[in-house]
Amino acid sequence: MAHVLMIESWVGASGNLLPPRLKSLGHTYIFVSNEVQVYNNSLC
């Protein structure tokens, strides 16, 4: 499976919807953001 690097450019649907989808497909990812607290652990 793939390992994806996600770099946040705005708070939007892709920041909240894509990580669970990647996990469900068996992929791993690294998410980079200046304001991680915005996501309230929804990416873990």
N, C-alpha and C positions, 0 to 999 in steps of 0.2 A: 504494500500500500504506500501511498504518498505521504510526505511530510510537508505541510504547507506553512508558509510565513505570511501572516495577515498583518498589514500595517493600517491602523485606523486613521482615516482622514476626516471622518465625521461620525457622530453618533446616529446610527440608523439601523434599519432592518438587517443589513448584512452582518453587522457586529453582534447581533443577538440571534439570528437565525442560522447563519452559516456554521458556526462551531458545532451545534448539536447534529447538524446534517453530516458534517465531516466525520464526527465520532461514529454515527450510525453506519457509515460506509466503511469504517475501519481505519480511517486516516488519522494522523496526529497533526497537531498544529502548534505554532507559536504565535501569540497575539501581542502586538506591540501598541501601546497607547500611552499618552501623557497623563490620562485621567482614568486609571483602572477602577477607581472607586465608583465610577458611573455605572459599571456593569454589575455591581453587587454580587460577585461570585457566580454569576450566571454562566460564565465561561469555563468553570472548573468541572 
